[in-house]
């Protein structure tokens, strides 16, 4: 695979394969294809190796044979429609296929008689294997797969420590990242300069796009989530966040406040460029009173950090702990653990902040970052359930699911990962609730049955007198669950679990 700065060839015909980069502006692969090819076609493939497991999981869980709702597939399809319109404005258009990319991309390259396929790097081990197979098939016929860095600022070996080795702790990585950063790293790719090379889909290949129904999916969830799609959706959210960025540092941890950027799903699918966001965050962070921008930039650097960790430690994609010694932790098993996991998934643990967060995830596909930490800690350290089960559940539900970030977050919470929360520090779900949702506004937005419970008691309603609860319209065990676990006892069990590992 060729890095962008090494590309010096010219081609008659090229094909751009969109994946996690659903935009025309500031797109590395699209820019280099247009710059180095006389004619360029564009394609996106709905990958059945990704989609079919989603369908199978839903059918196994719900025991029905109908089409499956998945807001991420809806988001992609809506974003592709805007991408197609943007390409057509430049004289091109988008082919959209459904199947196995390892078959479809080489076949399309042959039908178009292109000399090279251009794409942006994908860092997950499964995607790397897919790209290697595509490159091999293309190579058998004298064609090339050329990929570029696009979804991160620095990748794999670009930020190393003084010994030339990868970092395993975020703060020194961040310092090195900032020292290494230059304006060139944040410079946008001027795609528009070369748009004349775009070619519309040939008539013989210009077929109808796959629909949600033809792929086994049903509409409905995207509207429920109130999720803006495409490049225009990303731009609208970006502009809105710029009016609030100064307060980001102090508001970002409060789920009832509009404190975060809401751009994570757009970063995940590339409807906005990471360079655009990092450039503005970095420039603003250099100004006086810039704590909000500096904090946001730090969050963007975390994305690079976790991608780097995955690149150097691909075994974590197979379920391994970053710290191998934690692979022998003895998690709770059996019926009780299964029941506890089900209560966690369904938002009925009896801890209002945890339950509201899980209901938000289930209904909208979004979960606030503070609540991701709280719910993950609760599963692993209050319920004693293997963090991998929670990781898989988030992977199924999150609109912005990204393996590297999701795995990193879960291993942080379970104390098994790099730069992890020390195992003896255990989030108290009640004090987290009192601190970050003091009036219970977030809780009540997802648990209307607690609407009349005063702020003093809403974080731990079992502490209130039963008669008071009854006056507020709540009978524990009927209107709202009793706690599934006592936090103080669970904390001691967790300390014993990790102590036993240390002694072994």
C-alpha positions in Angstrom: 0.0 0.0 0.0 1.3 3.4 -0.9 1.4 6.4 1.4 0.0 9.7 0.1 3.4 11.5 0.0 5.0 8.8 -2.1 2.5 8.8 -4.9 4.1 10.0 -8.1 2.4 7.9 -10.8 -0.2 9.0 -13.4 -3.2 6.9 -14.4 -5.7 7.1 -17.2 -8.5 5.7 -15.1 -9.1 5.4 -11.3 -11.8 4.3 -8.9 -12.4 5.8 -5.5 -13.7 3.4 -2.9 -15.5 5.3 -0.2 -15.7 3.6 3.3 -15.4 5.7 6.4 -15.0 9.0 4.5 -18.5 9.9 3.2 -17.6 13.4 2.0 -16.2 15.2 -1.0 -14.4 18.0 0.8 -10.9 17.4 2.3 -10.8 13.7 1.4 -7.3 12.3 0.8 -8.2 9.4 -1.4 -10.6 11.5 -3.6 -8.0 14.3 -3.9 -5.2 12.0 -5.0 -7.4 10.1 -7.4 -8.6 13.3 -9.1 -5.1 14.7 -9.1 -3.4 11.6 -10.6 -6.1 10.2 -12.9 -7.6 11.5 -16.1 -11.0 10.0 -15.2 -12.3 8.9 -11.8 -15.3 6.9 -10.8 -16.6 6.5 -7.3 -18.2 3.6 -5.4 -19.5 2.6 -2.0 -20.1 -1.0 -1.0 -22.6 -2.1 1.7 -20.5 -4.9 3.0 -22.5 -8.0 3.8 -19.7 -9.3 6.0 -20.6 -6.4 8.3 -24.3 -6.2 7.8 -25.3 -9.8 7.9 -24.1 -10.3 11.5 -26.3 -7.3 12.5 -29.3 -9.0 10.9 -28.5 -12.4 12.5 -28.0 -10.9 15.9 -31.3 -9.0 15.8 -33.2 -12.1 14.6 -31.6 -14.3 17.3 -32.4 -11.7 20.0 -36.0 -10.9 18.9 -37.0 -14.2 17.3 -38.7 -12.7 14.2 -38.1 -13.0 10.5 -38.9 -9.4 9.5 -36.5 -6.7 8.4 -34.2 -5.2 11.1 -34.0 -1.6 12.1 -30.5 -0.2 12.4 -30.1 3.6 12.5 -26.5 3.3 11.3 -27.5 1.8 8.0 -30.1 4.5 7.6 -27.5 7.1 8.4 -25.1 5.7 5.8 -27.7 5.5 3.1 -28.9 9.1 3.8 -25.3 10.3 3.8 -24.6 8.5 0.5 -27.5 10.4 -1.1 -25.9 13.7 -0.2 -22.4 12.4 -1.3 -23.9 11.4 -4.7 -25.4 14.9 -5.1 -22.1 16.5 -4.3 -20.3 14.3 -6.8 -22.8 15.1 -9.5 -22.3 18.8 -9.0 -18.7 18.1 -10.1 -19.7 16.0 -13.1 -19.5 12.6 -11.4 -21.8 10.4 -9.3 -21.7 7.4 -7.0 -22.2 3.7 -7.6 -23.6 1.9 -4.6 -23.3 -1.9 -4.4 -24.3 -4.5 -1.9 -22.2 -7.6 -1.3 -18.6 -8.7 -0.6 -16.1 -5.9 -1.4 -13.4 -8.6 -2.0 -15.4 -9.7 -5.0 -17.2 -6.5 -6.0 -14.2 -4.0 -6.0 -11.9 -6.1 -8.3 -14.9 -6.9 -10.5 -15.9 -3.3 -10.9 -12.2 -2.3 -11.4 -12.1 -4.7 -14.3 -15.4 -3.5 -15.8 -14.2 0.1 -15.7 -10.7 -0.9 -16.8 -9.1 1.2 -14.1 -5.4 1.0 -13.3 -5.8 1.9 -9.6 -8.3 1.9 -6.8 -8.0 4.7 -4.3 -9.2 4.4 -0.7 -8.4 5.7 2.8 -6.8 3.6 5.5 -9.0 1.5 7.7 -7.2 0.4 10.8 -9.3 -2.5 12.2 -7.6 -5.9 11.7 -10.6 -7.3 9.8 -10.6 -4.3 7.4 -6.8 -4.6 6.9 -7.3 -8.3 5.9 -10.1 -7.3 3.5 -7.9 -4.7 1.9 -5.0 -7.1 1.6 -7.3 -9.6 -0.3 -8.6 -6.8 -2.5 -5.1 -5.6 -3.3 -4.0 -9.2 -4.1 -6.8 -9.7 -6.5 -6.3 -6.4 -8.2 -2.6 -7.1 -8.5 -3.2 -10.3 -10.4 -4.5 -8.2 -13.2 -1.9 -5.4 -13.0 -4.1 -3.0 -11.0 -3.2 -1.3 -7.7 -4.9 -0.5 -4.4 -3.5 2.7 -3.1 -4.6 3.9 0.4 -4.0 7.1 2.4 -4.1 8.4 5.9 -7.4 10.3 6.4 -9.3 9.5 9.5 -6.6 10.4 12.0 -3.9 13.1 12.3 -1.1 10.7 13.3 -1.2 7.0 12.8 0.7 3.9 13.9 4.4 4.9 14.1 4.2 8.6 13.6 4.2 9.5 17.3 6.7 7.4 19.3 8.5 7.8 22.6 12.2 8.7 23.1 13.1 5.0 22.6 11.3 4.8 19.3 8.5 2.7 20.8 4.7 3.2 21.0 3.2 5.0 24.0 1.0 3.1 26.4 -0.1 6.1 28.5 -2.1 9.0 27.1 -0.7 12.1 28.7 2.9 11.7 27.4 1.4 10.6 24.0 -0.6 13.8 23.9 2.5 16.0 24.7 4.5 14.3 21.9 1.5 14.6 19.6 1.3 18.4 20.2 5.1 18.8 19.9 5.1 17.0 16.6 2.1 18.8 15.1 2.7 21.2 12.2 0.3 23.3 10.0 0.9 20.8 7.2 -0.6 18.0 9.3 -3.9 19.9 9.5 -3.9 21.2 5.9 -7.1 20.3 4.0 -6.9 18.5 0.7 -8.2 20.9 -2.1 -10.4 18.3 -3.8 -12.3 21.0 -5.7 -9.2 22.0 -7.8 -9.3 18.7 -9.6 -13.1 17.9 -9.8 -12.9 18.0 -13.6 -11.6 14.5 -13.6 -14.9 13.1 -12.1 -16.8 10.8 -14.3 -20.4 9.7 -13.9 -21.3 6.0 -13.7 -21.3 4.3 -17.1 -24.7 3.5 -18.4 -24.0 -0.2 -18.5 -23.1 -0.2 -14.7 -25.5 2.5 -13.5 -27.9 0.4 -11.6 -30.5 1.2 -8.9 -29.0 1.5 -5.4 -29.8 -1.2 -2.9 -32.6 -0.1 -0.6 -33.0 -0.7 3.1 -35.5 -3.4 2.4 -33.4 -5.2 -0.2 -30.6 -5.4 2.3 -32.8 -6.7 5.1 -33.4 -3.5 7.0 -36.4 -1.4 7.8 -36.6 2.4 8.3 -37.7 4.3 11.4 -34.9 4.5 13.9 -32.9 7.4 12.3 -35.9 9.7 12.8 -36.4 8.5 16.3 -32.8 9.4 17.2 -33.2 12.9 15.7 -29.8 12.3 14.0 -28.6 14.7 11.3 -26.9 12.8 8.5 -24.4 13.6 5.8 -22.0 16.5 5.2 -24.7 19.1 5.8 -25.7 17.5 9.1 -22.1 17.5 10.2 -21.7 21.2 9.2 -24.8 22.2 11.1 -23.6 20.5 14.2 -20.2 21.9 13.8 -21.5 25.5 13.5 -23.7 25.0 16.5 -20.9 23.7 18.6 -18.7 26.6 17.7 -21.2 28.8 19.6 -20.8 26.7 22.7 -17.1 25.6 22.6 -16.0 28.1 25.2 -18.1 26.3 27.8 -17.1 22.8 26.7 -14.7 22.1 29.5 -17.1 22.8 32.3 -20.3 21.5 30.6 -19.1 18.3 28.9 -19.6 16.0 31.9 -23.3 16.9 32.5 -25.6 14.7 30.4 -28.6 17.0 30.8 -26.7 20.0 29.3 -26.0 20.5 25.6 -22.3 20.5 26.3 -20.7 18.1 23.8 -20.2 18.5 20.0 -22.5 15.7 19.0 -20.1 15.1 16.1 -18.8 11.6 17.0 -21.1 9.7 14.5 -19.9 12.1 11.8 -16.3 11.4 12.7 -17.0 7.7 12.6 -18.4 7.8 9.1 -16.3 10.6 7.8 -19.0 13.1 6.9 -16.6 15.6 8.4 -12.8 15.8 8.2 -10.8 15.2 11.4 -8.4 17.8 10.0 -11.1 20.5 9.9 -12.0 19.8 13.6 -8.5 19.5 14.9 -7.3 22.6 13.0 -9.9 24.8 14.5 -9.6 23.2 18.0 -5.8 23.7 17.9 -6.0 27.3 16.6 -8.5 28.2 19.3 -6.5 26.5 22.0 -3.7 28.9 21.4 -5.9 31.9 22.2 -6.5 33.4 25.7 -9.4 31.8 27.7 -9.3 28.7 25.5 -9.9 25.9 28.0 -12.9 24.6 26.1 -11.0 24.3 22.8 -8.0 22.8 24.5 -10.2 20.2 26.2 -11.9 19.3 23.0 -8.6 19.0 21.2 -7.5 16.5 23.9 -10.6 14.4 23.2 -9.7 14.4 19.5 -6.2 13.2 20.3 -7.7 10.3 22.3 -9.1 9.0 19.0 -5.5 8.9 17.5 -4.2 7.3 20.7 -6.7 4.4 20.6 -6.1 3.9 16.8 -2.4 3.7 17.5 -2.9 1.2 20.3 -5.0 -1.0 18.1 -2.3 -0.9 15.3 0.4 -2.0 17.7 -1.7 -4.5 19.7 -4.1 -6.1 17.2 -4.7 -9.0 19.6 -7.2 -6.8 21.5 -9.5 -7.2 18.5 -9.8 -10.9 19.4 -11.0 -10.2 22.9 -7.6 -10.0 24.7 -6.9 -7.6 27.5 -4.3 -5.0 26.7 -2.6 -6.2 29.9 -2.4 -9.9 29.4 -2.4 -10.7 33.1 -6.0 -9.5 33.3 -7.2 -12.2 30.9 -7.4 -14.6 33.9 -9.8 -12.4 35.9 -12.6 -14.5 37.3 -15.9 -12.8 36.3 -19.3 -13.7 37.7 -21.0 -16.4 35.6 -24.2 -18.4 35.7 -27.8 -17.4 35.9 -27.4 -14.6 38.4 -24.8 -12.9 36.2 -27.0 -13.4 33.1 -29.9 -11.8 34.9 -27.7 -8.9 36.1 -26.4 -8.4 32.5 -30.0 -8.4 31.2 -31.1 -5.8 33.8 -28.1 -3.6 32.8 -28.9 -3.9 29.1 -32.6 -3.1 29.6 -32.1 -0.2 32.0 -33.6 -1.8 35.1 -30.7 -2.0 37.6 -32.5 0.2 40.2 -29.7 2.8 39.8 -31.4 5.7 38.0 -28.4 7.2 36.3 -27.3 3.9 35.0 -30.8 3.0 33.8 -31.4 6.3 32.2 -28.1 6.1 30.3 -28.9 2.6 29.0 -32.4 3.6 28.0 -30.9 6.6 26.1 -28.6 4.1 24.3 -31.3 1.7 23.4 -33.7 4.4 22.2 -31.4 6.7 20.4 -28.0 5.0 19.8 -26.3 7.8 21.6 -24.7 7.8 25.1 -22.9 10.7 26.7 -19.2 10.0 27.3 -19.5 10.4 31.1 -22.3 7.9 31.1 -20.3 5.5 29.1 -17.7 5.4 31.9 -20.4 5.1 34.6 -22.3 2.3 32.9 -19.1 0.4 32.0 -17.8 0.6 35.5 -21.1 -0.5 36.9 -21.2 -3.6 34.7 -17.6 -4.7 35.4 -17.2 -3.5 39.0 -20.7 -3.5 40.5 -22.1 -6.5 38.7 -18.8 -8.3 38.2 -19.8 -9.1 34.6 -17.0 -9.6 32.0 -16.4 -6.2 30.3 -16.4 -7.9 26.9 -20.1 -8.5 27.1 -20.7 -4.8 27.6 -18.2 -4.0 24.8 -20.2 -6.2 22.4 -23.5 -4.6 23.5 -22.2 -1.1 22.9 -20.9 -2.2 19.5 -24.4 -3.4 18.6 -26.1 -0.2 19.8 -23.9 2.9 19.4 -24.4 5.1 16.4 -20.8 6.1 16.6 -19.4 2.7 17.2 -15.7 2.6 16.5 -13.8 -0.5 17.6 -10.6 1.2 18.8 -12.4 3.8 20.9 -15.0 1.4 22.2 -12.5 -1.2 23.2 -10.2 1.4 24.8 -13.0 2.9 26.8 -14.2 -0.5 28.1 -10.7 -1.6 29.0 -10.1 1.7 30.8 -13.3 1.2 32.9 -12.4 -2.4 33.6 -8.8 -1.6 34.5 -7.5 -4.1 32.0 -6.3 -1.6 29.3 -3.6 0.9 28.6 -3.7 4.1 30.8 -6.6 2.4 32.6 -8.6 3.5 35.6 -6.7 1.9 38.5 -8.5 -1.2 39.6 -9.1 0.0 43.1 -10.9 3.1 41.9 -14.5 2.2 41.4 -17.1 4.7 40.3 -19.9 5.1 42.8 -23.1 5.4 40.6 -24.9 7.4 43.2 -22.2 10.0 43.8 -21.7 10.2 40.0 -25.4 10.9 39.7 -25.4 13.5 42.4 -22.4 15.3 40.9 -23.3 15.2 37.2 -27.1 15.2 37.2 -27.7 17.0 40.5 -31.4 17.9 39.8 -32.1 14.6 38.1 -33.0 16.3 34.8 -31.4 13.7 32.7 -32.7 10.9 34.8 -36.3 12.1 34.5 -36.1 12.6 30.7 -35.7 8.8 30.4 -37.4 7.6 33.6 -40.7 9.5 33.7 -41.9 7.2 36.5 -39.5 9.1 38.8 -40.7 12.5 37.7 -42.1 13.5 41.1 -39.2 12.2 43.1 -37.3 15.2 44.7 -33.7 15.8 43.6 -32.5 14.8 47.1 -33.8 11.2 46.6 -33.8 10.6 42.9 -30.2 9.4 42.8 -30.9 6.5 45.2 -34.7 6.3 45.6 -34.4 3.2 47.9 -33.0 5.5 50.6 -36.3 7.4 50.8 -39.1 6.3 53.1 -41.7 4.0 51.4 -44.6 6.3 52.3 -42.8 9.2 50.7 -42.1 7.2 47.6 -45.7 6.2 47.5 -46.8 9.9 47.7 -44.4 10.5 44.7 -46.1 7.7 42.8 -43.4 5.1 43.2 -43.5 1.7 44.7 -40.1 0.1 44.4 -40.2 -3.3 42.8 -43.4 -2.3 41.0 -43.0 1.1 39.4 -39.2 1.2 39.5 -36.8 -1.7 40.3 -35.1 -2.3 43.6 -31.3 -2.1 43.2 -29.9 -5.3 41.7 -26.8 -4.9 43.9 -25.5 -3.1 46.9 -22.7 -0.9 45.7 -20.7 -1.1 49.0 -20.8 -4.9 49.0 -20.1 -5.0 45.2 -17.1 -2.8 45.7 -15.6 -5.2 48.3 -16.2 -8.1 45.9 -14.4 -6.3 43.1 -11.4 -5.5 45.3 -11.3 -9.1 46.3 -11.5 -10.2 42.6 -8.6 -8.0 41.6 -6.6 -8.9 44.7 -7.0 -12.6 43.9 -5.5 -11.9 40.5 -2.5 -10.1 42.0 -1.9 -13.0 44.4 -2.1 -15.6 41.6 
